[in-house]
Amino acid sequence: MAAILIVVALGVMFTRFTPFILMRSNKISEKFNFLLNGIPYATISLLVVYAFKDIDGSNLWASLVGTVVCVVLYVWKRNTILSILVSTILYMLIFQNM
């Protein structure tokens, strides 16, 4: 059991510390900066695909309301985390109370 914990801890440490070791210089490359700028759009795209992959009559209304709220909040506030969080909570509340 202890060996499993040690291996898991080393794996977590490796994934956490590797970016800092590889990026020791203060300058961020153009390619990496390009990827960083695209992460919010990729996240939203993945959530849209995930949200709409299993739509049927029981969750159509909740999915549409959640999507509209997500888009409106993002366009209004330009805050990815806020739009994802609020729309997910709203989706869950609507879906659970149907």
Phi and psi restraints in degrees (range 20) as a CNS / XPLOR table:
assign (resid 1 and name C) (resid 2 and name N)
       (resid 2 and name CA) (resid 2 and name C) 1.0 -66.5 20.0 2
assign (resid 2 and name N) (resid 2 and name CA)
       (resid 2 and name C) (resid 3 and name N) 1.0 -34.5 20.0 2
assign (resid 2 and name C) (resid 3 and name N)
       (resid 3 and name CA) (resid 3 and name C) 1.0 -64.9 20.0 2
assign (resid 3 and name N) (resid 3 and name CA)
       (resid 3 and name C) (resid 4 and name N) 1.0 -38.1 20.0 2
assign (resid 3 and name C) (resid 4 and name N)
       (resid 4 and name CA) (resid 4 and name C) 1.0 -64.1 20.0 2
assign (resid 4 and name N) (resid 4 and name CA)
       (resid 4 and name C) (resid 5 and name N) 1.0 -44.5 20.0 2
assign (resid 4 and name C) (resid 5 and name N)
       (resid 5 and name CA) (resid 5 and name C) 1.0 -61.8 20.0 2
assign (resid 5 and name N) (resid 5 and name CA)
       (resid 5 and name C) (resid 6 and name N) 1.0 -39.6 20.0 2
assign (resid 5 and name C) (resid 6 and name N)
       (resid 6 and name CA) (resid 6 and name C) 1.0 -66.0 20.0 2
assign (resid 6 and name N) (resid 6 and name CA)
       (resid 6 and name C) (resid 7 and name N) 1.0 -43.7 20.0 2
assign (resid 6 and name C) (resid 7 and name N)
       (resid 7 and name CA) (resid 7 and name C) 1.0 -64.2 20.0 2
assign (resid 7 and name N) (resid 7 and name CA)
       (resid 7 and name C) (resid 8 and name N) 1.0 -42.6 20.0 2
assign (resid 7 and name C) (resid 8 and name N)
       (resid 8 and name CA) (resid 8 and name C) 1.0 -64.6 20.0 2
assign (resid 8 and name N) (resid 8 and name CA)
       (resid 8 and name C) (resid 9 and name N) 1.0 -43.1 20.0 2
assign (resid 8 and name C) (resid 9 and name N)
       (resid 9 and name CA) (resid 9 and name C) 1.0 -62.5 20.0 2
assign (resid 9 and name N) (resid 9 and name CA)
       (resid 9 and name C) (resid 10 and name N) 1.0 -42.3 20.0 2
assign (resid 9 and name C) (resid 10 and name N)
       (resid 10 and name CA) (resid 10 and name C) 1.0 -64.8 20.0 2
assign (resid 10 and name N) (resid 10 and name CA)
       (resid 10 and name C) (resid 11 and name N) 1.0 -39.2 20.0 2
assign (resid 10 and name C) (resid 11 and name N)
       (resid 11 and name CA) (resid 11 and name C) 1.0 -63.5 20.0 2
assign (resid 11 and name N) (resid 11 and name CA)
       (resid 11 and name C) (resid 12 and name N) 1.0 -42.9 20.0 2
assign (resid 11 and name C) (resid 12 and name N)
       (resid 12 and name CA) (resid 12 and name C) 1.0 -65.3 20.0 2
assign (resid 12 and name N) (resid 12 and name CA)
       (resid 12 and name C) (resid 13 and name N) 1.0 -44.0 20.0 2
assign (resid 12 and name C) (resid 13 and name N)
       (resid 13 and name CA) (resid 13 and name C) 1.0 -62.4 20.0 2
assign (resid 13 and name N) (resid 13 and name CA)
       (resid 13 and name C) (resid 14 and name N) 1.0 -39.6 20.0 2
assign (resid 13 and name C) (resid 14 and name N)
       (resid 14 and name CA) (resid 14 and name C) 1.0 -62.0 20.0 2
assign (resid 14 and name N) (resid 14 and name CA)
       (resid 14 and name C) (resid 15 and name N) 1.0 -46.3 20.0 2
assign (resid 14 and name C) (resid 15 and name N)
       (resid 15 and name CA) (resid 15 and name C) 1.0 -70.2 20.0 2
assign (resid 15 and name N) (resid 15 and name CA)
       (resid 15 and name C) (resid 16 and name N) 1.0 -28.8 20.0 2
assign (resid 15 and name C) (resid 16 and name N)
       (resid 16 and name CA) (resid 16 and name C) 1.0 -78.9 20.0 2
assign (resid 16 and name N) (resid 16 and name CA)
       (resid 16 and name C) (resid 17 and name N) 1.0 -39.4 20.0 2
assign (resid 16 and name C) (resid 17 and name N)
       (resid 17 and name CA) (resid 17 and name C) 1.0 -89.5 20.0 2
assign (resid 17 and name N) (resid 17 and name CA)
       (resid 17 and name C) (resid 18 and name N) 1.0 -22.7 20.0 2
assign (resid 17 and name C) (resid 18 and name N)
       (resid 18 and name CA) (resid 18 and name C) 1.0 -58.0 20.0 2
assign (resid 18 and name N) (resid 18 and name CA)
       (resid 18 and name C) (resid 19 and name N) 1.0 -45.8 20.0 2
assign (resid 18 and name C) (resid 19 and name N)
       (resid 19 and name CA) (resid 19 and name C) 1.0 -60.1 20.0 2
assign (resid 19 and name N) (resid 19 and name CA)
       (resid 19 and name C) (resid 20 and name N) 1.0 -37.6 20.0 2
assign (resid 19 and name C) (resid 20 and name N)
       (resid 20 and name CA) (resid 20 and name C) 1.0 -69.9 20.0 2
assign (resid 20 and name N) (resid 20 and name CA)
       (resid 20 and name C) (resid 21 and name N) 1.0 -34.5 20.0 2
assign (resid 20 and name C) (resid 21 and name N)
       (resid 21 and name CA) (resid 21 and name C) 1.0 -70.9 20.0 2
assign (resid 21 and name N) (resid 21 and name CA)
       (resid 21 and name C) (resid 22 and name N) 1.0 -42.5 20.0 2
assign (resid 21 and name C) (resid 22 and name N)
       (resid 22 and name CA) (resid 22 and name C) 1.0 -72.8 20.0 2
assign (resid 22 and name N) (resid 22 and name CA)
       (resid 22 and name C) (resid 23 and name N) 1.0 -26.1 20.0 2
assign (resid 22 and name C) (resid 23 and name N)
       (resid 23 and name CA) (resid 23 and name C) 1.0 -109.6 20.0 2
assign (resid 23 and name N) (resid 23 and name CA)
       (resid 23 and name C) (resid 24 and name N) 1.0 46.8 20.0 2
assign (resid 23 and name C) (resid 24 and name N)
       (resid 24 and name CA) (resid 24 and name C) 1.0 -64.6 20.0 2
assign (resid 24 and name N) (resid 24 and name CA)
       (resid 24 and name C) (resid 25 and name N) 1.0 -34.6 20.0 2
assign (resid 24 and name C) (resid 25 and name N)
       (resid 25 and name CA) (resid 25 and name C) 1.0 -74.4 20.0 2
assign (resid 25 and name N) (resid 25 and name CA)
       (resid 25 and name C) (resid 26 and name N) 1.0 154.3 20.0 2
assign (resid 25 and name C) (resid 26 and name N)
       (resid 26 and name CA) (resid 26 and name C) 1.0 -77.9 20.0 2
assign (resid 26 and name N) (resid 26 and name CA)
       (resid 26 and name C) (resid 27 and name N) 1.0 -13.5 20.0 2
assign (resid 26 and name C) (resid 27 and name N)
       (resid 27 and name CA) (resid 27 and name C) 1.0 -86.5 20.0 2
assign (resid 27 and name N) (resid 27 and name CA)
       (resid 27 and name C) (resid 28 and name N) 1.0 130.1 20.0 2
assign (resid 27 and name C) (resid 28 and name N)
       (resid 28 and name CA) (resid 28 and name C) 1.0 -97.6 20.0 2
assign (resid 28 and name N) (resid 28 and name CA)
       (resid 28 and name C) (resid 29 and name N) 1.0 132.5 20.0 2
assign (resid 28 and name C) (resid 29 and name N)
       (resid 29 and name CA) (resid 29 and name C) 1.0 -70.1 20.0 2
assign (resid 29 and name N) (resid 29 and name CA)
       (resid 29 and name C) (resid 30 and name N) 1.0 159.3 20.0 2
assign (resid 29 and name C) (resid 30 and name N)
       (resid 30 and name CA) (resid 30 and name C) 1.0 -64.1 20.0 2
assign (resid 30 and name N) (resid 30 and name CA)
       (resid 30 and name C) (resid 31 and name N) 1.0 -39.0 20.0 2
assign (resid 30 and name C) (resid 31 and name N)
       (resid 31 and name CA) (resid 31 and name C) 1.0 -64.3 20.0 2
assign (resid 31 and name N) (resid 31 and name CA)
       (resid 31 and name C) (resid 32 and name N) 1.0 -43.5 20.0 2
assign (resid 31 and name C) (resid 32 and name N)
       (resid 32 and name CA) (resid 32 and name C) 1.0 -67.2 20.0 2
assign (resid 32 and name N) (resid 32 and name CA)
       (resid 32 and name C) (resid 33 and name N) 1.0 -39.2 20.0 2
assign (resid 32 and name C) (resid 33 and name N)
       (resid 33 and name CA) (resid 33 and name C) 1.0 -63.6 20.0 2
assign (resid 33 and name N) (resid 33 and name CA)
       (resid 33 and name C) (resid 34 and name N) 1.0 -38.6 20.0 2
assign (resid 33 and name C) (resid 34 and name N)
       (resid 34 and name CA) (resid 34 and name C) 1.0 -62.0 20.0 2
assign (resid 34 and name N) (resid 34 and name CA)
       (resid 34 and name C) (resid 35 and name N) 1.0 -43.1 20.0 2
assign (resid 34 and name C) (resid 35 and name N)
       (resid 35 and name CA) (resid 35 and name C) 1.0 -64.2 20.0 2
assign (resid 35 and name N) (resid 35 and name CA)
       (resid 35 and name C) (resid 36 and name N) 1.0 -41.0 20.0 2
assign (resid 35 and name C) (resid 36 and name N)
       (resid 36 and name CA) (resid 36 and name C) 1.0 -62.3 20.0 2
assign (resid 36 and name N) (resid 36 and name CA)
       (resid 36 and name C) (resid 37 and name N) 1.0 -36.7 20.0 2
assign (resid 36 and name C) (resid 37 and name N)
       (resid 37 and name CA) (resid 37 and name C) 1.0 -70.7 20.0 2
assign (resid 37 and name N) (resid 37 and name CA)
       (resid 37 and name C) (resid 38 and name N) 1.0 -23.5 20.0 2
assign (resid 37 and name C) (resid 38 and name N)
       (resid 38 and name CA) (resid 38 and name C) 1.0 -92.7 20.0 2
assign (resid 38 and name N) (resid 38 and name CA)
       (resid 38 and name C) (resid 39 and name N) 1.0 -7.8 20.0 2
assign (resid 38 and name C) (resid 39 and name N)
       (resid 39 and name CA) (resid 39 and name C) 1.0 -61.6 20.0 2
assign (resid 39 and name N) (resid 39 and name CA)
       (resid 39 and name C) (resid 40 and name N) 1.0 -44.5 20.0 2
assign (resid 39 and name C) (resid 40 and name N)
       (resid 40 and name CA) (resid 40 and name C) 1.0 -59.9 20.0 2
assign (resid 40 and name N) (resid 40 and name CA)
       (resid 40 and name C) (resid 41 and name N) 1.0 -39.7 20.0 2
assign (resid 40 and name C) (resid 41 and name N)
       (resid 41 and name CA) (resid 41 and name C) 1.0 -70.0 20.0 2
assign (resid 41 and name N) (resid 41 and name CA)
       (resid 41 and name C) (resid 42 and name N) 1.0 -36.8 20.0 2
assign (resid 41 and name C) (resid 42 and name N)
       (resid 42 and name CA) (resid 42 and name C) 1.0 -67.2 20.0 2
assign (resid 42 and name N) (resid 42 and name CA)
       (resid 42 and name C) (resid 43 and name N) 1.0 -38.4 20.0 2
assign (resid 42 and name C) (resid 43 and name N)
       (resid 43 and name CA) (resid 43 and name C) 1.0 -63.5 20.0 2
assign (resid 43 and name N) (resid 43 and name CA)
       (resid 43 and name C) (resid 44 and name N) 1.0 -47.0 20.0 2
assign (resid 43 and name C) (resid 44 and name N)
       (resid 44 and name CA) (resid 44 and name C) 1.0 -62.3 20.0 2
assign (resid 44 and name N) (resid 44 and name CA)
       (resid 44 and name C) (resid 45 and name N) 1.0 -42.1 20.0 2
assign (resid 44 and name C) (resid 45 and name N)
       (resid 45 and name CA) (resid 45 and name C) 1.0 -61.6 20.0 2
assign (resid 45 and name N) (resid 45 and name CA)
       (resid 45 and name C) (resid 46 and name N) 1.0 -44.3 20.0 2
assign (resid 45 and name C) (resid 46 and name N)
       (resid 46 and name CA) (resid 46 and name C) 1.0 -62.9 20.0 2
assign (resid 46 and name N) (resid 46 and name CA)
       (resid 46 and name C) (resid 47 and name N) 1.0 -39.9 20.0 2
assign (resid 46 and name C) (resid 47 and name N)
       (resid 47 and name CA) (resid 47 and name C) 1.0 -66.9 20.0 2
assign (resid 47 and name N) (resid 47 and name CA)
       (resid 47 and name C) (resid 48 and name N) 1.0 -36.3 20.0 2
assign (resid 47 and name C) (resid 48 and name N)
       (resid 48 and name CA) (resid 48 and name C) 1.0 -65.4 20.0 2
assign (resid 48 and name N) (resid 48 and name CA)
       (resid 48 and name C) (resid 49 and name N) 1.0 -46.4 20.0 2
assign (resid 48 and name C) (resid 49 and name N)
       (resid 49 and name CA) (resid 49 and name C) 1.0 -61.7 20.0 2
assign (resid 49 and name N) (resid 49 and name CA)
       (resid 49 and name C) (resid 50 and name N) 1.0 -43.8 20.0 2
assign (resid 49 and name C) (resid 50 and name N)
       (resid 50 and name CA) (resid 50 and name C) 1.0 -64.9 20.0 2
assign (resid 50 and name N) (resid 50 and name CA)
       (resid 50 and name C) (resid 51 and name N) 1.0 -40.2 20.0 2
assign (resid 50 and name C) (resid 51 and name N)
       (resid 51 and name CA) (resid 51 and name C) 1.0 -68.8 20.0 2
assign (resid 51 and name N) (resid 51 and name CA)
       (resid 51 and name C) (resid 52 and name N) 1.0 -33.8 20.0 2
assign (resid 51 and name C) (resid 52 and name N)
       (resid 52 and name CA) (resid 52 and name C) 1.0 -99.1 20.0 2
assign (resid 52 and name N) (resid 52 and name CA)
       (resid 52 and name C) (resid 53 and name N) 1.0 0.8 20.0 2
assign (resid 52 and name C) (resid 53 and name N)
       (resid 53 and name CA) (resid 53 and name C) 1.0 -72.2 20.0 2
assign (resid 53 and name N) (resid 53 and name CA)
       (resid 53 and name C) (resid 54 and name N) 1.0 -29.4 20.0 2
assign (resid 53 and name C) (resid 54 and name N)
       (resid 54 and name CA) (resid 54 and name C) 1.0 -121.7 20.0 2
assign (resid 54 and name N) (resid 54 and name CA)
       (resid 54 and name C) (resid 55 and name N) 1.0 35.3 20.0 2
assign (resid 54 and name C) (resid 55 and name N)
       (resid 55 and name CA) (resid 55 and name C) 1.0 -74.7 20.0 2
assign (resid 55 and name N) (resid 55 and name CA)
       (resid 55 and name C) (resid 56 and name N) 1.0 132.8 20.0 2
assign (resid 55 and name C) (resid 56 and name N)
       (resid 56 and name CA) (resid 56 and name C) 1.0 -137.9 20.0 2
assign (resid 56 and name N) (resid 56 and name CA)
       (resid 56 and name C) (resid 57 and name N) 1.0 -168.1 20.0 2
assign (resid 56 and name C) (resid 57 and name N)
       (resid 57 and name CA) (resid 57 and name C) 1.0 -64.0 20.0 2
assign (resid 57 and name N) (resid 57 and name CA)
       (resid 57 and name C) (resid 58 and name N) 1.0 -26.0 20.0 2
assign (resid 57 and name C) (resid 58 and name N)
       (resid 58 and name CA) (resid 58 and name C) 1.0 -76.5 20.0 2
assign (resid 58 and name N) (resid 58 and name CA)
       (resid 58 and name C) (resid 59 and name N) 1.0 -28.6 20.0 2
assign (resid 58 and name C) (resid 59 and name N)
       (resid 59 and name CA) (resid 59 and name C) 1.0 -121.8 20.0 2
assign (resid 59 and name N) (resid 59 and name CA)
       (resid 59 and name C) (resid 60 and name N) 1.0 15.0 20.0 2
assign (resid 59 and name C) (resid 60 and name N)
       (resid 60 and name CA) (resid 60 and name C) 1.0 -63.4 20.0 2
assign (resid 60 and name N) (resid 60 and name CA)
       (resid 60 and name C) (resid 61 and name N) 1.0 -47.1 20.0 2
assign (resid 60 and name C) (resid 61 and name N)
       (resid 61 and name CA) (resid 61 and name C) 1.0 -63.2 20.0 2
assign (resid 61 and name N) (resid 61 and name CA)
       (resid 61 and name C) (resid 62 and name N) 1.0 -46.0 20.0 2
assign (resid 61 and name C) (resid 62 and name N)
       (resid 62 and name CA) (resid 62 and name C) 1.0 -63.4 20.0 2
assign (resid 62 and name N) (resid 62 and name CA)
       (resid 62 and name C) (resid 63 and name N) 1.0 -39.3 20.0 2
assign (resid 62 and name C) (resid 63 and name N)
       (resid 63 and name CA) (resid 63 and name C) 1.0 -67.0 20.0 2
assign (resid 63 and name N) (resid 63 and name CA)
       (resid 63 and name C) (resid 64 and name N) 1.0 -42.9 20.0 2
assign (resid 63 and name C) (resid 64 and name N)
       (resid 64 and name CA) (resid 64 and name C) 1.0 -66.2 20.0 2
assign (resid 64 and name N) (resid 64 and name CA)
       (resid 64 and name C) (resid 65 and name N) 1.0 -43.4 20.0 2
assign (resid 64 and name C) (resid 65 and name N)
       (resid 65 and name CA) (resid 65 and name C) 1.0 -64.1 20.0 2
assign (resid 65 and name N) (resid 65 and name CA)
       (resid 65 and name C) (resid 66 and name N) 1.0 -44.9 20.0 2
assign (resid 65 and name C) (resid 66 and name N)
       (resid 66 and name CA) (resid 66 and name C) 1.0 -61.2 20.0 2
assign (resid 66 and name N) (resid 66 and name CA)
       (resid 66 and name C) (resid 67 and name N) 1.0 -39.6 20.0 2
assign (resid 66 and name C) (resid 67 and name N)
       (resid 67 and name CA) (resid 67 and name C) 1.0 -67.2 20.0 2
assign (resid 67 and name N) (resid 67 and name CA)
       (resid 67 and name C) (resid 68 and name N) 1.0 -45.0 20.0 2
assign (resid 67 and name C) (resid 68 and name N)
       (resid 68 and name CA) (resid 68 and name C) 1.0 -63.4 20.0 2
assign (resid 68 and name N) (resid 68 and name CA)
       (resid 68 and name C) (resid 69 and name N) 1.0 -42.8 20.0 2
assign (resid 68 and name C) (resid 69 and name N)
       (resid 69 and name CA) (resid 69 and name C) 1.0 -63.2 20.0 2
assign (resid 69 and name N) (resid 69 and name CA)
       (resid 69 and name C) (resid 70 and name N) 1.0 -40.7 20.0 2
assign (resid 69 and name C) (resid 70 and name N)
       (resid 70 and name CA) (resid 70 and name C) 1.0 -62.3 20.0 2
assign (resid 70 and name N) (resid 70 and name CA)
       (resid 70 and name C) (resid 71 and name N) 1.0 -46.6 20.0 2
assign (resid 70 and name C) (resid 71 and name N)
       (resid 71 and name CA) (resid 71 and name C) 1.0 -66.0 20.0 2
assign (resid 71 and name N) (resid 71 and name CA)
       (resid 71 and name C) (resid 72 and name N) 1.0 -45.7 20.0 2
assign (resid 71 and name C) (resid 72 and name N)
       (resid 72 and name CA) (resid 72 and name C) 1.0 -63.6 20.0 2
assign (resid 72 and name N) (resid 72 and name CA)
       (resid 72 and name C) (resid 73 and name N) 1.0 -44.7 20.0 2
assign (resid 72 and name C) (resid 73 and name N)
       (resid 73 and name CA) (resid 73 and name C) 1.0 -63.6 20.0 2
assign (resid 73 and name N) (resid 73 and name CA)
       (resid 73 and name C) (resid 74 and name N) 1.0 -39.4 20.0 2
assign (resid 73 and name C) (resid 74 and name N)
       (resid 74 and name CA) (resid 74 and name C) 1.0 -68.3 20.0 2
assign (resid 74 and name N) (resid 74 and name CA)
       (resid 74 and name C) (resid 75 and name N) 1.0 -42.3 20.0 2
assign (resid 74 and name C) (resid 75 and name N)
       (resid 75 and name CA) (resid 75 and name C) 1.0 -65.8 20.0 2
assign (resid 75 and name N) (resid 75 and name CA)
       (resid 75 and name C) (resid 76 and name N) 1.0 -37.4 20.0 2
assign (resid 75 and name C) (resid 76 and name N)
       (resid 76 and name CA) (resid 76 and name C) 1.0 -75.0 20.0 2
assign (resid 76 and name N) (resid 76 and name CA)
       (resid 76 and name C) (resid 77 and name N) 1.0 -50.3 20.0 2
assign (resid 76 and name C) (resid 77 and name N)
       (resid 77 and name CA) (resid 77 and name C) 1.0 -100.2 20.0 2
assign (resid 77 and name N) (resid 77 and name CA)
       (resid 77 and name C) (resid 78 and name N) 1.0 -17.5 20.0 2
assign (resid 77 and name C) (resid 78 and name N)
       (resid 78 and name CA) (resid 78 and name C) 1.0 55.6 20.0 2
assign (resid 78 and name N) (resid 78 and name CA)
       (resid 78 and name C) (resid 79 and name N) 1.0 38.6 20.0 2
assign (resid 78 and name C) (resid 79 and name N)
       (resid 79 and name CA) (resid 79 and name C) 1.0 -123.7 20.0 2
assign (resid 79 and name N) (resid 79 and name CA)
       (resid 79 and name C) (resid 80 and name N) 1.0 106.4 20.0 2
assign (resid 79 and name C) (resid 80 and name N)
       (resid 80 and name CA) (resid 80 and name C) 1.0 -63.1 20.0 2
assign (resid 80 and name N) (resid 80 and name CA)
       (resid 80 and name C) (resid 81 and name N) 1.0 -46.5 20.0 2
assign (resid 80 and name C) (resid 81 and name N)
       (resid 81 and name CA) (resid 81 and name C) 1.0 -63.8 20.0 2
assign (resid 81 and name N) (resid 81 and name CA)
       (resid 81 and name C) (resid 82 and name N) 1.0 -43.1 20.0 2
assign (resid 81 and name C) (resid 82 and name N)
       (resid 82 and name CA) (resid 82 and name C) 1.0 -61.1 20.0 2
assign (resid 82 and name N) (resid 82 and name CA)
       (resid 82 and name C) (resid 83 and name N) 1.0 -46.2 20.0 2
assign (resid 82 and name C) (resid 83 and name N)
       (resid 83 and name CA) (resid 83 and name C) 1.0 -66.2 20.0 2
assign (resid 83 and name N) (resid 83 and name CA)
       (resid 83 and name C) (resid 84 and name N) 1.0 -40.5 20.0 2
assign (resid 83 and name C) (resid 84 and name N)
       (resid 84 and name CA) (resid 84 and name C) 1.0 -67.1 20.0 2
assign (resid 84 and name N) (resid 84 and name CA)
       (resid 84 and name C) (resid 85 and name N) 1.0 -45.5 20.0 2
assign (resid 84 and name C) (resid 85 and name N)
       (resid 85 and name CA) (resid 85 and name C) 1.0 -63.7 20.0 2
assign (resid 85 and name N) (resid 85 and name CA)
       (resid 85 and name C) (resid 86 and name N) 1.0 -49.9 20.0 2
assign (resid 85 and name C) (resid 86 and name N)
       (resid 86 and name CA) (resid 86 and name C) 1.0 -65.5 20.0 2
assign (resid 86 and name N) (resid 86 and name CA)
       (resid 86 and name C) (resid 87 and name N) 1.0 -44.2 20.0 2
assign (resid 86 and name C) (resid 87 and name N)
       (resid 87 and name CA) (resid 87 and name C) 1.0 -67.7 20.0 2
assign (resid 87 and name N) (resid 87 and name CA)
       (resid 87 and name C) (resid 88 and name N) 1.0 -35.0 20.0 2
assign (resid 87 and name C) (resid 88 and name N)
       (resid 88 and name CA) (resid 88 and name C) 1.0 -67.1 20.0 2
assign (resid 88 and name N) (resid 88 and name CA)
       (resid 88 and name C) (resid 89 and name N) 1.0 -44.5 20.0 2
assign (resid 88 and name C) (resid 89 and name N)
       (resid 89 and name CA) (resid 89 and name C) 1.0 -63.6 20.0 2
assign (resid 89 and name N) (resid 89 and name CA)
       (resid 89 and name C) (resid 90 and name N) 1.0 -43.1 20.0 2
assign (resid 89 and name C) (resid 90 and name N)
       (resid 90 and name CA) (resid 90 and name C) 1.0 -62.9 20.0 2
assign (resid 90 and name N) (resid 90 and name CA)
       (resid 90 and name C) (resid 91 and name N) 1.0 -43.0 20.0 2
assign (resid 90 and name C) (resid 91 and name N)
       (resid 91 and name CA) (resid 91 and name C) 1.0 -57.6 20.0 2
assign (resid 91 and name N) (resid 91 and name CA)
       (resid 91 and name C) (resid 92 and name N) 1.0 -46.2 20.0 2
assign (resid 91 and name C) (resid 92 and name N)
       (resid 92 and name CA) (resid 92 and name C) 1.0 -63.9 20.0 2
assign (resid 92 and name N) (resid 92 and name CA)
       (resid 92 and name C) (resid 93 and name N) 1.0 -42.7 20.0 2
assign (resid 92 and name C) (resid 93 and name N)
       (resid 93 and name CA) (resid 93 and name C) 1.0 -63.8 20.0 2
assign (resid 93 and name N) (resid 93 and name CA)
       (resid 93 and name C) (resid 94 and name N) 1.0 -44.9 20.0 2
assign (resid 93 and name C) (resid 94 and name N)
       (resid 94 and name CA) (resid 94 and name C) 1.0 -65.6 20.0 2
assign (resid 94 and name N) (resid 94 and name CA)
       (resid 94 and name C) (resid 95 and name N) 1.0 -46.0 20.0 2
assign (resid 94 and name C) (resid 95 and name N)
       (resid 95 and name CA) (resid 95 and name C) 1.0 -64.5 20.0 2
assign (resid 95 and name N) (resid 95 and name CA)
       (resid 95 and name C) (resid 96 and name N) 1.0 -40.5 20.0 2
assign (resid 95 and name C) (resid 96 and name N)
       (resid 96 and name CA) (resid 96 and name C) 1.0 -71.8 20.0 2
assign (resid 96 and name N) (resid 96 and name CA)
       (resid 96 and name C) (resid 97 and name N) 1.0 -25.7 20.0 2
assign (resid 96 and name C) (resid 97 and name N)
       (resid 97 and name CA) (resid 97 and name C) 1.0 -98.9 20.0 2
assign (resid 97 and name N) (resid 97 and name CA)
       (resid 97 and name C) (resid 98 and name N) 1.0 10.5 20.0 2
